[in-house]
Amino acid sequence: MSKTHQAAITSQKGEALTITNRPTPSPGPNELLIEVHALALNPVDHYQRDTGAFITEYPTILGSDVAGIIIETGSSTRSALKRGTRVVALASTFFTPGNDYGAFQERVLVKEDTVSVLPESYSFIEGACFPLAVITAWNGWIWAGLEPTSATSSGTSTGTSSTGTAKLMGFTIYATASQRHHEYILGLGAKRVFDYKDVNVLDQIVSAARDEGVTIRIGYHAIGDQQLAVDTLDALRGSDHAKVAIAPILDPGLKVPDSIESAFVYAPLDPDELRKRVRLIFVEWLESKLAAKEVAPSPYAKVVKGGLESVNGALDELKSGVSCMKVVVELRGK
């Protein structure tokens, strides 16, 4: 194996990523070295590239979602993770500082607790769609207390992932999405889907819920009008306190009554709690659901070929606006 590999480096705020060679690291205890076959993009990636948000030093390697093959294992890793094993992983410097741990490169170090075995029944393209969307969805549900009824904005990777995870937990789901995506969201398990562009959407949700005897106490907002999520909960929470988990940064103009608690969802800041959280999600939950083929990657993957050289253009496309689509860059074939 070569001692170096290529990476897409962010050198300073607002500049395009550049391709460079960097030394290939060796995994330490509880770590794995993965040869990346596919990496998925998220809105936070172009946001960081363009604004420098959450970046403490340059150069840096961005990204979070990878799928590939283990090529080296450190000590004390669990027995299921061997050289040659197909895996998906959360590879993000958000969680593990240092450029060895950023997704946008040919080989990446990951902590074993952020890894799920990927069965042959899933492609690497499909596998790359899971990590950040799943952990973001789960962080919201855990913060909200896993109540039995939910409403969610569903036309994004986090939105569709929150719908899928909620369905597996037995929730009743009311969702909002563009009209053209309604059939798809229903297929993920939503009971009702409403067009968020309709000026009467709040009245439609309230009317349907009351007709069906549904009380909505939990909201998950992935994109769009945060006020709609709050107003829906306020109308349908009954006498109960309600919660809305919000994946984008909170709108400073959001009007939230005292009866509703809102929060930007994020992972635990305490290292021990974070380790427990990612292990719950990737080792205990996602790995078992993948093995049973009980989860499907969502939304649809748009495959971008051309390897790391194509990441900048793919980020620009994502920034320009995609709907119900996950942009995935293919580094290697099947």
C-alpha positions as CSV (number, residue, x, y, z in Angstrom):
1,M,0.0,0.0,0.0
2,S,1.3,3.5,-0.9
3,K,2.3,5.6,2.0
4,T,0.4,8.6,0.7
5,H,-3.1,9.3,-0.7
6,Q,-5.0,12.2,-2.2
7,A,-7.3,14.5,-0.2
8,A,-9.5,17.5,-1.1
9,I,-8.1,20.3,1.2
10,T,-9.7,23.5,2.2
11,S,-6.9,26.1,2.5
12,Q,-8.8,29.2,3.6
13,K,-12.3,30.6,3.9
14,G,-14.2,31.0,0.7
15,E,-11.7,29.2,-1.5
16,A,-12.3,26.1,-3.7
17,L,-11.0,22.8,-2.4
18,T,-7.6,21.8,-3.8
19,I,-6.3,18.2,-4.3
20,T,-3.0,17.3,-2.6
21,N,-1.1,14.3,-1.5
22,R,-0.8,13.6,2.2
23,P,0.7,10.9,4.4
24,T,-1.6,7.9,5.1
25,P,-2.0,7.5,8.8
26,S,-2.0,4.3,10.8
27,P,-5.0,3.5,13.1
28,G,-4.6,3.7,16.8
29,P,-6.5,1.7,19.4
30,N,-10.2,1.5,18.5
31,E,-9.6,3.0,15.1
32,L,-9.9,1.8,11.5
33,L,-8.3,3.0,8.3
34,I,-10.9,3.0,5.5
35,E,-10.4,3.1,1.7
36,V,-13.2,5.4,0.6
37,H,-15.3,4.2,-2.3
38,A,-18.1,6.8,-2.0
39,L,-18.6,9.9,0.0
40,A,-21.9,11.9,0.4
41,L,-22.2,15.6,0.6
42,N,-24.3,17.7,3.1
43,P,-25.3,21.4,3.1
44,V,-22.9,22.0,6.1
45,D,-20.0,21.1,3.7
46,H,-20.4,24.0,1.3
47,Y,-21.4,26.3,4.2
48,Q,-18.1,25.5,5.9
49,R,-16.1,25.8,2.7
50,D,-17.6,29.2,1.9
51,T,-17.9,30.8,5.4
52,G,-15.2,29.0,7.5
53,A,-17.9,28.2,10.1
54,F,-16.7,25.7,12.8
55,I,-13.2,25.6,11.4
56,T,-10.5,26.2,14.0
57,E,-7.5,26.0,11.7
58,Y,-6.4,25.7,8.1
59,P,-5.8,23.7,6.0
60,T,-8.7,21.4,6.9
61,I,-10.5,18.4,5.4
62,L,-14.3,18.6,5.4
63,G,-17.0,16.0,5.0
64,S,-18.8,13.5,7.1
65,D,-20.2,10.5,5.1
66,V,-18.2,7.7,3.7
67,A,-18.6,4.1,2.6
68,G,-15.7,1.8,1.7
69,I,-13.5,-1.1,2.8
70,I,-11.4,-1.5,5.9
71,I,-7.7,-1.7,4.9
72,E,-6.1,-1.6,8.4
73,T,-7.4,-2.1,11.9
74,G,-6.0,-0.7,15.2
75,S,-6.0,-2.7,18.5
76,S,-9.1,-3.4,20.5
77,T,-11.6,-3.1,17.6
78,R,-14.6,-5.4,17.7
79,S,-14.4,-8.8,15.9
80,A,-16.8,-7.9,13.1
81,L,-14.4,-5.3,11.8
82,K,-11.7,-6.9,9.8
83,R,-9.5,-6.0,6.9
84,G,-11.7,-6.2,3.8
85,T,-15.0,-5.6,5.6
86,R,-17.4,-3.3,3.8
87,V,-18.5,-0.5,6.1
88,V,-20.2,2.9,6.3
89,A,-18.8,5.5,8.7
90,L,-19.3,8.9,10.1
91,A,-15.9,10.5,9.3
92,S,-16.0,14.1,10.6
93,T,-13.7,16.5,12.2
94,F,-16.8,17.8,14.1
95,F,-16.5,14.7,16.3
96,T,-12.8,13.8,16.0
97,P,-10.4,16.8,15.5
98,G,-7.6,16.4,13.0
99,N,-7.3,16.1,9.2
100,D,-6.8,12.3,9.3
101,Y,-10.5,12.1,10.3
102,G,-12.1,14.2,7.6
103,A,-14.2,12.5,4.9
104,F,-12.9,14.2,1.7
105,Q,-9.9,11.9,1.0
106,E,-9.1,8.5,-0.4
107,R,-8.2,7.0,3.0
108,V,-9.7,8.1,6.3
109,L,-9.3,7.2,9.9
110,V,-12.5,6.6,11.9
111,K,-13.3,5.6,15.4
112,E,-14.9,2.1,15.5
113,D,-17.9,3.4,17.3
114,T,-18.9,5.5,14.3
115,V,-18.8,2.4,11.9
116,S,-21.5,0.0,10.7
117,V,-20.9,-3.1,8.7
118,L,-22.4,-2.7,5.2
119,P,-23.9,-5.9,3.8
120,E,-23.4,-6.8,0.1
121,S,-27.1,-6.0,-0.5
122,Y,-26.2,-2.3,-0.3
123,S,-23.9,-0.5,-2.8
124,F,-21.3,1.9,-1.5
125,I,-23.3,4.7,-3.0
126,E,-26.3,3.7,-0.9
127,G,-24.2,3.2,2.2
128,A,-22.7,6.7,2.0
129,C,-26.2,8.2,2.3
130,F,-26.7,7.1,5.9
131,P,-24.2,8.4,8.5
132,L,-24.8,12.1,9.1
133,A,-28.5,12.0,8.2
134,V,-29.1,9.1,10.6
135,I,-27.2,10.6,13.6
136,T,-28.9,14.0,13.0
137,A,-32.3,12.4,13.0
138,W,-31.5,10.4,16.1
139,N,-30.1,13.3,18.0
140,G,-33.4,15.1,17.4
141,W,-35.6,12.2,18.5
142,I,-33.4,11.5,21.6
143,W,-33.6,15.2,22.6
144,A,-37.3,15.2,22.1
145,G,-37.9,12.2,24.3
146,L,-39.2,9.7,21.7
147,E,-42.9,10.6,22.1
148,P,-45.3,8.4,20.1
149,T,-46.4,11.0,17.5
150,S,-44.4,13.3,15.3
151,A,-44.6,15.8,12.5
152,T,-41.5,16.4,10.3
153,S,-40.3,18.3,7.3
154,S,-39.2,15.6,4.9
155,G,-37.7,16.7,1.6
156,T,-34.1,16.5,2.7
157,S,-31.7,13.8,3.7
158,T,-32.3,14.6,7.4
159,G,-36.0,14.9,6.8
160,T,-36.3,11.6,5.0
161,S,-34.0,9.9,7.6
162,S,-36.1,11.2,10.5
163,T,-39.2,9.9,8.8
164,G,-37.7,6.4,8.3
165,T,-36.3,6.2,11.8
166,A,-39.6,7.4,13.3
167,K,-41.5,4.8,11.4
168,L,-39.2,2.0,12.7
169,M,-39.9,3.3,16.2
170,G,-43.7,3.1,15.7
171,F,-44.4,6.8,15.4
172,T,-47.4,8.2,13.6
173,I,-45.9,10.7,11.1
174,Y,-47.4,13.8,9.5
175,A,-44.9,15.3,7.0
176,T,-44.5,18.3,4.8
177,A,-42.8,18.2,1.4
178,S,-43.1,19.5,-2.2
179,Q,-46.1,18.0,-4.0
180,R,-43.8,16.0,-6.3
181,H,-42.3,14.1,-3.4
182,H,-45.5,13.1,-1.6
183,E,-45.6,9.6,-2.9
184,Y,-42.0,9.0,-2.0
185,I,-42.4,10.3,1.6
186,L,-45.6,8.1,2.0
187,G,-43.4,5.2,1.0
188,L,-41.0,5.9,3.8
189,G,-43.8,5.5,6.3
190,A,-45.6,8.9,6.7
191,K,-49.3,8.6,7.3
192,R,-50.1,12.0,5.8
193,V,-48.0,14.4,3.6
194,F,-48.9,18.1,3.1
195,D,-47.6,20.6,0.5
196,Y,-45.6,23.2,2.5
197,K,-46.0,25.6,-0.4
198,D,-49.8,25.7,0.0
199,V,-50.9,28.9,1.8
200,N,-53.4,26.9,3.7
201,V,-51.1,24.1,4.8
202,L,-51.4,24.8,8.5
203,D,-55.2,24.6,8.4
204,Q,-54.9,21.4,6.3
205,I,-52.6,19.8,8.9
206,V,-54.8,20.9,11.8
207,S,-58.0,19.7,10.1
208,A,-56.6,16.3,9.2
209,A,-55.2,15.7,12.7
210,R,-58.4,16.7,14.4
211,D,-60.5,14.5,12.1
212,E,-58.2,11.5,12.9
213,G,-58.0,12.3,16.6
214,V,-54.2,12.9,16.5
215,T,-52.4,15.0,19.0
216,I,-49.0,16.1,17.8
217,R,-46.4,16.8,20.6
218,I,-43.1,16.4,18.7
219,G,-41.9,18.1,15.6
220,Y,-38.7,17.6,13.6
221,H,-37.8,20.4,11.3
222,A,-35.2,19.8,8.6
223,I,-35.5,22.7,6.2
224,G,-37.8,25.6,5.2
225,D,-40.2,27.6,7.4
226,Q,-39.5,26.9,11.1
227,Q,-42.5,29.0,12.1
228,L,-44.8,26.5,10.4
229,A,-43.5,23.7,12.6
230,V,-44.0,25.7,15.7
231,D,-47.5,26.9,14.8
232,T,-48.6,23.4,13.9
233,L,-47.4,22.1,17.3
234,D,-49.1,25.0,19.1
235,A,-52.4,24.1,17.4
236,L,-52.3,20.4,17.9
237,R,-50.4,19.8,21.2
238,G,-53.6,19.7,23.2
239,S,-52.9,20.5,26.9
240,D,-49.4,19.0,26.6
241,H,-46.0,20.6,26.5
242,A,-44.5,20.2,23.0
243,K,-41.0,20.0,21.5
244,V,-39.6,20.8,18.1
245,A,-36.1,19.7,17.1
246,I,-34.6,21.9,14.4
247,A,-31.7,20.6,12.2
248,P,-30.8,24.0,10.6
249,I,-29.5,26.8,12.8
250,L,-32.4,28.4,14.7
251,D,-34.0,31.4,13.0
252,P,-33.5,34.4,15.3
253,G,-36.9,35.7,14.4
254,L,-38.7,32.4,15.4
255,K,-41.6,33.1,17.7
256,V,-42.0,30.2,20.1
257,P,-44.7,30.2,22.9
258,D,-43.8,29.1,26.4
259,S,-45.7,25.9,25.9
260,I,-43.2,24.7,23.2
261,E,-39.5,23.9,23.6
262,S,-37.3,24.3,20.6
263,A,-33.6,23.5,20.0
264,F,-31.0,23.2,17.4
265,V,-30.2,19.5,17.4
266,Y,-26.6,18.4,18.0
267,A,-24.6,15.6,19.4
268,P,-23.5,15.5,23.1
269,L,-20.5,17.8,23.9
270,D,-19.2,15.5,26.7
271,P,-16.8,13.0,25.1
272,D,-18.0,10.0,27.1
273,E,-21.7,10.8,26.3
274,L,-20.8,11.3,22.6
275,R,-19.1,7.9,22.5
276,K,-22.2,6.3,24.0
277,R,-24.5,8.1,21.6
278,V,-22.6,7.2,18.4
279,R,-22.2,3.6,19.6
280,L,-26.0,3.4,20.2
281,I,-26.7,4.7,16.7
282,F,-24.1,3.0,14.5
283,V,-23.1,-0.2,16.3
284,E,-26.4,-1.1,18.1
285,W,-29.1,0.4,15.8
286,L,-27.9,1.0,12.2
287,E,-25.7,-2.1,11.9
288,S,-28.6,-4.4,12.9
289,K,-31.1,-2.6,10.7
290,L,-28.7,-2.8,7.7
291,A,-28.1,-6.5,8.4
292,A,-31.9,-7.1,8.4
293,K,-32.4,-4.8,5.4
294,E,-34.9,-2.8,7.4
295,V,-33.5,0.6,6.3
296,A,-33.3,2.2,2.9
297,P,-31.0,5.0,1.9
298,S,-33.0,8.2,1.5
299,P,-33.5,10.4,-0.3
300,Y,-32.5,9.4,-3.8
301,A,-28.7,9.4,-4.5
302,K,-27.5,11.5,-7.4
303,V,-24.1,10.0,-8.3
304,V,-21.3,12.3,-9.3
305,K,-18.3,10.6,-10.9
306,G,-14.8,12.0,-11.2
307,G,-13.4,11.4,-7.8
308,L,-12.2,14.1,-5.5
309,E,-11.7,16.5,-8.4
310,S,-15.5,16.7,-8.7
311,V,-16.2,17.6,-5.1
312,N,-16.1,21.3,-5.6
313,G,-18.6,21.2,-8.5
314,A,-20.8,18.8,-6.6
315,L,-20.8,21.2,-3.6
316,D,-21.8,24.1,-5.9
317,E,-24.7,22.0,-7.2
318,L,-25.8,21.2,-3.7
319,K,-25.6,24.9,-2.7
320,S,-27.7,25.9,-5.8
321,G,-30.5,23.8,-4.4
322,V,-31.5,20.1,-4.7
323,S,-34.7,18.6,-3.5
324,C,-35.2,15.1,-2.1
325,M,-31.8,14.1,-3.4
326,K,-28.5,13.1,-1.8
327,V,-25.4,14.1,-3.8
328,V,-22.8,11.3,-3.6
329,V,-19.3,11.4,-5.1
330,E,-18.0,8.1,-6.4
331,L,-14.3,7.5,-5.8
332,R,-14.1,3.9,-6.8
333,G,-16.5,1.5,-8.4
334,K,-18.2,-1.5,-6.8
